Amino acid sequence: MALECNIDAKGKAARLAGGIASVGAGALLLGVVASGAISGSFWWLASVGALAGGAFAIFEARAGWCVVRALGIKTPL
């Protein structure tokens, strides 16, 4: 499957900002969980999910491709 550019500069900027924020929040949450301040498998999954989702959003911004738009769903940006 070829990744054809399907978002404009505003969409790229929004995905990049969201991805950076998500990676930062995921890293912060991972540090809190690793320090033992909060415990439970939910928090481990939440931190790893935020990191993975943020990394994917950064990839989308860099590639100029959005998986949601590729599925045919119209997004406002």
N, C-alpha and C positions, 0 to 999 in steps of 0.2 A: 504494500500500500504506500503510495507516494504521499508525502506531506506537502500538499499545495498550500501556499499562503492564502488564508481565508479571514484574516483580521487586519485592521488598519493600525496606524501608529497609536491612536488612542487606546485601542484594545490591547496592544502590546504593552503600553505603559501601565495600564490597569493590572494586567496579569503579572507584570514584573513587580510592581509595588505590593500586590497581594501575596505573591510568592515570597518576597523578601520578608514581609511581615510574618507570614506563616512559618518560615524557617526560623526566624528569630524567636517567635513565641514557642515553637517546638523545642528549640535548643534550651530556652529558659526552663520550660516545663521538664525537660529531660534532666536538667541539672537539679531541679528541686526533687524530682522522684529519686534520682541516684543518690542524693544526700540523705534520703530517708525521712524528709520532712512530711511527705505524704506517701502512702503505700497502696498497693493494689494493682492488679493486672490491668484494670481500666486505664489508669494513668500512664502506664507504660505504653499501652496501645494508642492512647490519645497523643502522646508525645511523638511516637514513631509515625503515626498517621499525619500529624501536622508537618513533620519534616518531609515525609514522602510527598504529600500533597503540595507543599510549597516548592519542592524541587521540581515537580512536574509542571507547576505553573510557570516557573522560571524557564523551563525547557520550552513551553508553549510560547512564551514571550520571545525567546531567542529565535525559535523556528518560524514565528509568525503564523502558527497553526493552532486552532482551538478544536479540541475533541468534541465539544458540545455542538459547535457549528458544523463539524464534519458529519455529525449524526443527523443534521437537517433542522436542528432547533435554532430559531432566531434569537440572538442575544441583543440587548439594547446597545452595547458598545460596538 
